[in-house]
Amino acid sequence: MSRLIRVSRKNTIYIPKEIAEKVGITEGTYLEIRVEGGRLIMIPIRDPFWLALKGPKFAESTVEEVEKISEEEQSRYGNSP
């Protein structure tokens, strides 16, 4: 999908509604903007909760691992069960 837009005063751009909806941009969304090979790339920065629930996963742990660490930390502080 592409659209031709015009840069307004103070270098302001308007993101057309259908493009904003397609990539999940709403009022208040932060965008990372960078230049790659003479092109502007804009990437929406997701809400931390959205990222935790729906974003890419890069680590894996089991309930047992979490429980073990929790027990170790509790015993360090004298709160052992």
Sequence and secondary structure as in RCSB ss.txt:
>XXXX:A:sequence
MSRLIRVSRKNTIYIPKEIAEKVGITEGTYLEIRVEGGRLIMIPIRDPFWLALKGPKFAESTVEEVEKISEEEQS
RYGNSP
>XXXX:A:secstr
        GGG     HHHHHHHT  TT EEEEEEETTEEEEEEE  HHHHHHHS       HHHHHHHHHHHHH
HTT   
